[in-house]
Amino acid sequence: MYRCEAISSSIKECEANDKIQAVILKSACPMTFCSGLDLLEMAPHPDPDRLDKFWASLQQGFLDLYGSRLATIAVIEGHGK
């Protein structure tokens, strides 16, 4: 499963619960938040079929975030030290 698929799935789960009004996006890696495309996602396996699935999941993730009724908050951490 691509990260974008996990985000889409989580958003749909949250939207199904009427008590949830917002989502917070935070990196699972301490001190890291990527606000752009993870280019290394495709580096180990430059397969055209995998690329199509990756792009489709990325676009669906954007659509799910954009079209969500939920308020979206991004926790942006960085190197800092």
N, C-alpha and C positions, 0 to 999 in steps of 0.2 A: 504494500500500500504506500502510495506517495503521501508526503506531508499534506499536500493540498487536499487529498481525498479525506484525510483525517480531519482537517479543518471543516470541510463541507459537511461531513457526517456529524461532527460536534455541533455545528450551527443548527442543523436540522433537528437534532435532539433537544437543544435548548429552545428552539422555536416551538416545539411541541408542548413545552411546559409553559402554561400561561403565567406562572409566577415569576419566570425569568424575564427580565427587562433589558439586560445588557450582557455583553461578553467582554472578557479581558484577554487580549492576546499577549502572551509572554513566552520568551524562549525557554526551552527545556534545559538549555546549557547555561550555567551561571555566567554572567558577565557578557552574554552574547545575544544580540537581537539583529536579525537580518530583515531590513525593510525592502529588500529587492529580491531578485531571482537568485536562487541557489544554483550557480553554474556547475558546481561539483556534483550535483545530483545526476547529471548526464555523463560526466567524464569517465567513470569506470566502465560504462556500457553504452558506447555510441551506436546503438541498434536503432534503425529507422522505425521499427514497430514500437519500440519502447519510447522513442521520442514523440510519436503521435499520441500515445497514452499519457505521457507526461504533460504535453501541452494541453491536451483536453482536460486533464485534472486541474491544471493551473488556471485555465480559463473558467472552469466551473467554480473553482474556489473564489475567484474574483466576483463572479456573478452572484454566488451565494452570499458573500459578504455585502456586496453593493445592494442587493435586493432584500436583505434581511430587515425585519421590523425591529430588531434588537439594536440598541446603542452599542457601538464598538469602541473599545478603549485599547490602545497599544501601550504596553509597558516597555519603554525603550531604555535599556541598560547598555552600557558600553564598557570599554576597556577601563577608563577612569583612573587607573593606577599605573 
